[in-house]
Amino acid sequence: MKFKVVPEPRSLRFVREVTLAVPLVPGSEDDCCARLVADTPIASRDAAREWLTFLRALGPVAESDGKYYQTRADLDDTDLARAFRERVHPVADLLAVLDTAAADGETPLTPEDAYERVRERVPHWERSRRTDWEDVWLERTGRALAWSVEFGFAQRVDGGYRPTDDPPATE
């Protein structure tokens, strides 16, 4: 399953902090969001909901019957990076775009440039569901690129992004 929610970029340390705020015993989305707002610097329930979804994508949180809980999996940074690349849409496409642009001598790419190269891969139902879908996906692209830096896949250079010389070994 691919997840498309990408919260405001933070550090991997913050990812671990937020994970620890999620209960070990399954709790409702409302209860979990309330805990995240109370126990972390996350300011709103909407942002907390994004984090729950993102943590599901990365693997340290799971959901069953509408209840969320820590998986207790011992995930290192490489595991989180692998899950980010494989389970968060459109990360794999963006990383491929960065690699192609670098091979062609076109990097760094701005979020706008990268978005234009993955725009056609936005699912049709996403385009039909809202009138501002392009703004939403441009923001998602920018956030995914910023997270790509945090996970070691990209680096920020001159207002844009390019692949790192030594990305994490996630194969």
N, C-alpha and C positions, 0 to 999 in steps of 0.2 A: 504494500500500500504506500502511496505517495501522499505526503502532507504538503499543503501550500502555505500554511501560516508561518510567518517569519517575524518574530518580535524585534523590537528595537535592539540592535547589536549591543552586547555586553561582553564581559570576559568569561572564559571557561570557569574561572573561580566563581563567578556569579551563577553560572549554570548549576554548579554543585551546591551552592548556597540555596538556591530556589528548590532544587531537588530535595534537599533535607527538610524543607518546610512542608513537603507533600506527605500526607500520613502513610504509615506502613499498613494500617488497616483501611480497606477501601472506604472512601467517603464520597458524598455527592459532589457534583461540580460546584454548587453554591458553597458548600462547606470548605472545599479545597481552595476556592478562589478567596474566600474570607481569610483563610489561614495565610495564603500567599501575601495578601494585602497587609495583614497584621504582622507577619513575621519577616518580611523582606522589604526592600525599598520599592517594590512594585506598588504603584499608586492607585490603580483602579481595578475593578473586577474585569473589565474588558481586557486590560493588559494581562491580568492573571489568567484569563481564559486562553489568551494567545500562548502564554508560557506553558500551560498544561498541555496544549496541543503540540507545541514545539518539543517539550520533554518527551512526549509519547513518540515523536518522530525520532528523537535521538536514542531512546531506549531506556532511560532510567525511570520512566513513569509508564504505567499501563492503565488501561480502562477496561472495565468489564461491567456490563449492565448499567452503564451510566455512572459508575463509581470509579474514582481514580486512586492510585496507590503507587508507592515506590516499588520497583521490581526487585530491589535488593541485589541487582546485578552489579558486579564489580567491573565497571566500564572505565577503561583508561581513555586518555585523550585521543588515541588512535581509533578506538572503538566509536567514540562520539563523532570523530571526523568522518569515518566510514559511513555511519548512519546519516550524517548530514548530507554527504554527497549522494548516497543512494536513495534516501527516503524523503528528502525535501525538494519539492518542485519549485523552480526550474534549475536547481543547483548543477546537476550533471550537464545540462545544456549550456549553462553559463561558463562552466569550467572548460568545456569543449570549445566554446567561442573564444575564450581567452587564449587557449592553446593554439587555435588556428590563427588568431590575430598575431600572436607572438611569432609563429612560424613564418608569417607573411611580413613581419617587421612593422606591424600596425599598432603595437601596444605602446603606451597604456590606452585602455578603452574607458571612457566615462560610463557611468551607469546608463545614460541615454543611448550611447553607442551600442552597449551590450544589449540593452532592451530591444533596440531596433533589429538586432540579429536573432533574437529569440521570440519576437512578437508573434510570428506566425504559429508558434508552438503553444500559444495560450489557447486552452480548450474553448471550443465554440460555445458551450453552455456558459462559460465564464463571461464571454463577450455579450451574451444575450441577457444575462441576469442583472446587469447594472449599466447605467449610462456612462459612468466614470471609470469603466474597467481599465482603460489605458493608464489613468493616473494611479489606480490601485496596483497594477502590475509594474509600472515604472518604480513605484515606491518599494514593492516587493523585490524587484531586481536590485535596487540600491542596497537594501538590507541584506539580501543574499550575498552580494559581493563583499559587503563589510564583514559578514560572518565568515566568508571564505578566507579573509585575512586572519581572523581569530583562529580558525581551524588549520591554518598553515598552507592552504591551497593557493593563495594569491597574496600579492603585496600592493599597497597603495603607493602610487608614484605620480607626481605631477597632476593631481586631481583625477587620476584614473586608476585602473587596475591592470595588473599583468600577472601571469602565473609565477609562482615562486620557483627558484632554481632547484629546490629540494622539497617537493611536497611530501606530506606524510605517506608512509607506506601503508595503504589501506586495501591492497589487493588480497 
